[in-house]
Amino acid sequence: MAMTKLLPDAVQWHEGMMMSPHHFQQNDIYWQEHLCHRLRALHPHSWGLLHLRYSLINNMLRISEVDCILPDGLSLQCSTATQNGGTALEYDASGKCDNDGAPLRLWLWVRARGAAGALADDPERRYNPVLGARVSDENTGGNEMEIERLQVQFKLHLSALSPSDDSACPLLELRRVDGTLRVTAYHPPMLRLDASTFHGEQLSLLNKLARLNQSLWSRVGELAGGGDDGIAPEAVRRLAGCLPLLSASLDAKLHPARLYPVIAQLVGQASSIGTQVLPLYMHPYQHDNCMPQFQLAFDFIRDRLALLESRYQLLPFTLDAAHAAQDMGRFELLLPASADGTLIIALKGRGNQTEQQMAAWLEQAVIVGAALAPMLEKSRFQGAVARPLTARERQQCLAPAQLVLRAIDNLPVTPQPGAPMAFAPGQPLLISGPRAAQMPAQILLYQQRAAAPGEAAPVHD
């Protein structure tokens, strides 16, 4: 970073020096600039808005309360319309902002500190000399007197660019739409999240963050199935791991720059949902206009989470106890009407049972619709055959990596022409095999939820 302005040297204090106002002024300048320099070094985003209240009636914009720190370190507060040297903090935007044109920003502007910064007749002055209220001597509690003070002179300025790099702070962005002046969703540089509350419930960053936090906790809980089956999709588990940090960051006093990496972590974990694993590219934090960055991240997270809205539901097969005496394990399930084409089943083992053991049992099992089971018992055909999922099928299922899945394609039960299909939607499906140590404890149909009436079927990217 280039040094555009050198820091002032300290005043040399010594015995017998001829004191003048210059010494105290230069000492004040020295400490102000050194303090600002150190704050910028520790935190590059150490300026911005703390609080704002405004009203816009017709074309008259009135700032009733403002609390901010300028880039040069000057703190500004205004809580009445008659501060600022007796001039109301108002701005008449009549004739400003072209209809449907580019938006303009409203800046709180203070003149830079110059050689005549407190000269009453200088229009470029930074301060207004005023006579303050009577104050007492704290040592005695009495001897009241009026103290001459320097009140910062500030004004409102409407333009696309800042009137000063060091002594102006944007407050609002205005745009004229259909002849009406409106405040846009622009968020100025902020020092804390609740500085955005002047935008109201729908637009402020703090409220959007609160809604995202509530939505994620609720949705991840639903998608995890309450945590009782232990088979929440891996992507959901990753998102769940980010939620404590997100909720801990829901602090009104938190600087937006500290929130940004938290949201970036959520974006990274949300990218594991779906087949497009490339996450949203996130640029470094932009202090002068942070909301577009946050909004892109919020939208990305919601879009990825929407891929899980119609996740696969688990429909358990029933283990038929009547065949236990025959040393046979027979699992049965009435297929949903939408269960056509390729079925996906999940196998849950018992104890230390391995995937290889359950897969070996499934290779020997007969998989067929209940109506065709008697026919296959008299033939040498096995019916449908289970196979491992392809990489794309696995990604589309959004299933946890530890879940044992197999695909069952609906094919003719025999190679003969006109042979019936192995199973039919809305009919019982049987999976039968020897009751051995390799038999899984449970078989479940990994079935995608049916779309609601009028709702488009979900499409995975």
MARTOR-662723 format. One record per residue (C-alpha): y, z, x; residue in three letters. Coordinates in steps of 0.5 Angstrom, whole numbers, padded with zeros to 4 digits, always signed. Last residue first. Example, Ala and Ser with C-alpha at 12.3 -4.5 7.8 and 13.67 -1.06 7.14 Angstrom:
<sites>
-0002+0014+0027Ser-0009+0016+0025Ala
</sites>
This chain:
<sites>
-0060-0023-0056Asp-0064-0019-0061His-0063-0022-0068Val-0064-0018-0074Pro-0065-0021-0081Ala-0059-0022-0085Ala-0057-0017-0090Glu-0057-0019-0098Gly-0063-0014-0100Pro-0064-0009-0094Ala-0068-0012-0088Ala-0075-0010-0087Ala-0076-0005-0081Arg-0080-0008-0076Gln-0087-0006-0075Gln-0091-0002-0070Tyr-0097-0001-0073Leu-0100+0006-0071Leu-0107+0007-0068Ile-0109+0015-0066Gln-0113+0019-0062Ala-0115+0013-0058Pro-0123+0011-0057Met-0125+0011-0050Gln-0129+0017-0050Ala-0133+0014-0055Ala-0134+0013-0063Arg-0136+0005-0062Pro-0131+0001-0065Gly-0127-0001-0072Ser-0120-0004-0073Ile-0119-0005-0080Leu-0113-0009-0084Leu-0112-0007-0091Pro-0108-0013-0095Gln-0101-0014-0096Gly-0100-0019-0091Pro-0107-0023-0089Ala-0112-0022-0084Phe-0117-0026-0079Ala-0115-0032-0082Met-0120-0036-0086Pro-0124-0041-0083Ala-0122-0048-0086Gly-0125-0052-0080Pro-0130-0047-0076Gln-0127-0044-0070Pro-0129-0037-0073Thr-0124-0031-0075Val-0118-0036-0076Pro-0112-0033-0072Leu-0107-0028-0074Asn-0105-0026-0067Asp-0106-0018-0065Ile-0101-0015-0060Ala-0102-0009-0056Arg-0098-0003-0054Leu-0099+0003-0050Val-0092+0007-0050Leu-0090+0010-0043Gln-0085+0004-0043Ala-0081+0006-0049Pro-0080+0001-0054Ala-0074-0004-0055Leu-0079-0009-0059Cys-0075-0015-0057Gln-0076-0013-0049Gln-0084-0012-0050Arg-0084-0019-0054Glu-0080-0022-0048Arg-0085-0019-0043Ala-0091-0021-0046Thr-0095-0016-0050Leu-0102-0015-0048Pro-0108-0018-0052Arg-0112-0016-0058Ala-0117-0020-0061Val-0118-0022-0068Ala-0125-0023-0071Gly-0131-0021-0067Gln-0135-0026-0068Phe-0143-0025-0068Arg-0144-0026-0075Ser-0147-0021-0080Lys-0142-0016-0079Glu-0137-0021-0079Leu-0138-0023-0087Met-0138-0016-0089Pro-0131-0015-0085Ala-0128-0020-0089Leu-0125-0017-0095Ala-0122-0011-0090Ala-0118-0016-0086Gly-0121-0016-0079Val-0120-0013-0072Ile-0127-0011-0069Val-0127-0007-0063Ala-0130-0008-0056Gln-0123-0010-0053Glu-0120-0004-0056Leu-0125+0001-0053Trp-0123-0003-0046Ala-0115-0002-0048Ala-0116+0005-0049Met-0119+0007-0043Gln-0114+0002-0039Gln-0109+0006-0042Glu-0111+0013-0040Thr-0114+0019-0043Gln-0111+0025-0040Asn-0111+0029-0047Gly-0112+0024-0053Arg-0109+0017-0053Gly-0104+0014-0057Lys-0104+0007-0058Leu-0099+0002-0061Ala-0100-0004-0065Ile-0096-0010-0065Ile-0098-0016-0071Leu-0097-0023-0070Thr-0096-0028-0076Gly-0095-0024-0082Asp-0094-0017-0084Ala-0088-0018-0088Ser-0092-0015-0095Ala-0094-0009-0091Pro-0101-0008-0088Leu-0105-0003-0092Leu-0108+0001-0086Leu-0115+0002-0083Glu-0118+0005-0077Phe-0126+0006-0076Arg-0129+0010-0071Gly-0136+0009-0071Met-0142+0014-0069Asp-0145+0012-0076Gln-0144+0020-0078Ala-0136+0018-0076Ala-0136+0013-0081His-0134+0017-0087Ala-0129+0020-0083Ala-0124+0014-0084Asp-0119+0014-0079Leu-0112+0012-0083Thr-0107+0007-0079Phe-0100+0010-0078Pro-0094+0006-0079Leu-0089+0006-0074Leu-0082+0003-0075Gln-0079-0002-0071Tyr-0072-0002-0070Arg-0067-0005-0075Ser-0061-0001-0073Glu-0063-0002-0065Leu-0059-0008-0064Leu-0053-0005-0067Ala-0053+0000-0061Leu-0052-0006-0057Arg-0046-0008-0061Asp-0043-0001-0062Arg-0043+0000-0054Ile-0040-0007-0053Phe-0035-0005-0058Asp-0033+0002-0055Phe-0033-0002-0048Ala-0028-0007-0050Leu-0024-0002-0054Gln-0023+0002-0048Phe-0021-0003-0044Gln-0016-0006-0049Pro-0013+0001-0050Met-0011+0003-0042Cys-0005-0001-0042Asn+0000+0002-0036Asp-0006+0006-0033His-0011+0000-0032Gln-0017+0003-0030Tyr-0021-0001-0025Pro-0024-0007-0029His-0031-0006-0033Met-0036-0012-0033Tyr-0040-0011-0039Leu-0047-0010-0038Pro-0052-0016-0036Leu-0059-0014-0039Val-0059-0019-0044Gln-0066-0018-0047Thr-0064-0012-0052Gly-0062-0005-0050Ile-0061-0003-0043Ser-0054-0005-0043Ser-0053+0001-0047Ala-0054+0005-0040Gln-0049+0002-0037Gly-0044+0002-0042Val-0045+0009-0043Leu-0043+0010-0035Gln-0037+0006-0036Ala-0035+0011-0042Ile-0035+0017-0037Val-0032+0013-0032Pro-0026+0012-0036Tyr-0025+0019-0039Leu-0022+0021-0032Arg-0017+0016-0033Ala-0015+0018-0040Pro-0013+0025-0037His-0016+0030-0041Leu-0012+0035-0045Lys-0015+0033-0052Ala-0022+0034-0049Asp-0027+0030-0052Leu-0030+0030-0045Ser-0035+0035-0046Ala-0038+0031-0052Ser-0039+0025-0047Leu-0042+0029-0042Leu-0047+0031-0046Pro-0048+0024-0049Leu-0050+0021-0043Cys-0058+0023-0043Gly-0058+0021-0050Ala-0056+0014-0048Leu-0062+0013-0043Arg-0067+0016-0048Arg-0065+0011-0053Val-0066+0005-0048Ala-0073+0008-0047Glu-0075+0008-0054Pro-0076+0014-0057Ala-0084+0015-0057Ile-0084+0023-0056Gly-0086+0024-0064Asp-0082+0030-0065Asp-0076+0028-0062Gly-0072+0027-0069Gly-0074+0020-0070Gly-0071+0018-0063Ala-0067+0013-0067Leu-0064+0018-0072Glu-0062+0023-0066Gly-0059+0017-0063Val-0055+0015-0069Arg-0052+0022-0070Ser-0050+0023-0063Trp-0047+0016-0062Leu-0043+0016-0069Ser-0040+0023-0067Gln-0038+0021-0060Asn-0035+0014-0062Leu-0031+0018-0068Arg-0028+0023-0063Ala-0027+0017-0058Leu-0023+0013-0064Lys-0019+0019-0065Asn-0017+0021-0058Leu-0015+0013-0057Leu-0011+0013-0063Ser-0012+0007-0068Leu-0015+0010-0074Gln-0013+0017-0075Glu-0005+0016-0073Gly-0002+0012-0068His+0002+0018-0066Phe-0004+0022-0064Thr-0004+0018-0057Ser-0001+0023-0053Ala-0008+0027-0055Asp-0011+0024-0049Leu-0007+0027-0044Arg-0002+0024-0039Leu-0001+0017-0042Met+0001+0010-0040Pro+0003+0007-0047Pro-0002+0005-0052His-0001-0001-0056Tyr-0004-0001-0063Ala+0003-0005-0065Thr+0009-0002-0069Val+0011-0007-0074Arg+0018-0010-0076Leu+0017-0015-0082Thr+0019-0022-0082Gly+0012-0024-0083Asp+0010-0021-0077Val+0015-0018-0072Arg+0012-0014-0066Arg+0014-0008-0063Leu+0010-0004-0057Glu+0012+0003-0057Leu+0013+0009-0051Leu+0014+0005-0045Pro+0017+0009-0039Cys+0023+0008-0035Ala+0025+0011-0028Ser+0021+0008-0022Asp+0020+0001-0024Asp+0026+0000-0028Ser+0028-0005-0034Pro+0021-0005-0035Ser+0019-0012-0038Leu+0018-0015-0045Ala+0024-0012-0047Ser+0027-0006-0052Leu+0031-0001-0048His+0032+0006-0051Leu+0037+0011-0047Lys+0037+0017-0042Phe+0042+0021-0040Gln+0039+0027-0036Val+0043+0034-0037Gln+0047+0036-0031Leu+0049+0044-0032Arg+0055+0048-0032Glu+0053+0055-0033Ile+0057+0059-0039Glu+0057+0067-0037Met+0054+0073-0039Glu+0055+0080-0035Asn+0049+0083-0039Gly+0042+0084-0037Gly+0043+0087-0031Thr+0039+0084-0026Asn+0037+0078-0031Glu+0045+0076-0031Asp+0046+0074-0038Ser+0046+0067-0040Val+0052+0063-0045Arg+0049+0056-0047Ala+0051+0050-0042Gly+0057+0046-0041Leu+0055+0039-0040Val+0055+0034-0034Pro+0052+0028-0036Asn+0047+0026-0031Tyr+0044+0019-0029Arg+0051+0015-0028Arg+0051+0008-0029Glu+0057+0008-0034Pro+0061+0012-0029Asp+0067+0016-0032Asp+0063+0023-0032Ala+0060+0022-0024Leu+0053+0026-0024Ala+0049+0020-0021Gly+0055+0018-0017Ala+0051+0016-0010Ala+0045+0014-0014Gly+0039+0017-0018Arg+0036+0011-0022Ala+0039+0010-0029Arg+0034+0013-0034Val+0030+0009-0039Trp+0025+0011-0045Leu+0022+0004-0046Trp+0021+0000-0053Leu+0016-0006-0051Arg+0016-0013-0054Leu+0011-0017-0058Pro+0011-0024-0057Ala+0013-0028-0063Gly+0011-0028-0070Asp+0018-0027-0072Asn+0022-0026-0066Asp+0023-0019-0064Cys+0030-0017-0064Lys+0035-0019-0070Gly+0035-0012-0073Ser+0032-0007-0068Ala+0037-0002-0068Asp+0035+0004-0063Tyr+0035+0011-0064Glu+0036+0017-0060Leu+0042+0020-0063Ala+0048+0021-0058Thr+0051+0027-0057Gly+0050+0027-0049Gly+0042+0026-0050Asn+0041+0031-0055Gln+0043+0030-0062Thr+0036+0027-0065Ala+0033+0033-0063Thr+0026+0035-0059Ser+0028+0031-0053Cys+0024+0032-0047Gln+0024+0028-0040Leu+0021+0030-0033Ser+0023+0026-0027Leu+0017+0025-0023Gly+0020+0018-0020Asp+0014+0014-0025Pro+0017+0018-0031Leu+0014+0024-0034Ile+0014+0025-0042Cys+0016+0029-0048Asp+0018+0026-0054Val+0020+0028-0061Glu+0025+0025-0066Ser+0025+0018-0064Ile+0028+0014-0069Arg+0027+0006-0070Leu+0032+0003-0075Met+0029-0004-0077Asn+0027-0002-0084Asn+0025+0005-0083Ile+0021+0006-0077Leu+0020+0014-0075Ser+0018+0017-0069Tyr+0014+0023-0066Arg+0011+0023-0058Leu+0008+0027-0054His+0005+0027-0046Leu+0007+0020-0044Leu+0007+0018-0037Gly+0006+0019-0030Trp+0001+0022-0025Ser-0003+0016-0025His-0004+0015-0018Pro-0007+0022-0017His-0007+0026-0011Leu-0002+0021-0007Ala+0002+0020-0013Arg+0003+0028-0014Leu+0005+0028-0006Arg+0010+0023-0007His+0013+0026-0013Cys+0014+0033-0009Leu+0017+0030-0003His+0022+0026-0008Glu+0024+0032-0012Gln+0024+0037-0005Trp+0029+0032-0001Tyr+0033+0031-0007Ile+0034+0038-0009Asp+0036+0039-0001Asn+0041+0033-0001Gln+0044+0036-0007Gln+0045+0043-0004Phe+0047+0040+0002His+0052+0036-0001His+0055+0041-0005Pro+0058+0044+0001Ser+0057+0049+0006Met+0060+0049+0013Met+0054+0052+0017Met+0055+0059+0021Gly+0048+0060+0021Glu+0043+0054+0020His+0040+0050+0015Trp+0038+0043+0017Gln+0037+0039+0011Val+0030+0036+0010Ala+0029+0028+0011Asp+0029+0023+0006Pro+0022+0020+0004Leu+0022+0012+0006Leu+0022+0007+0000Lys+0018+0001+0000Thr+0012+0003+0004Met+0007-0002+0003Ala+0000+0000+0000Met
</sites>
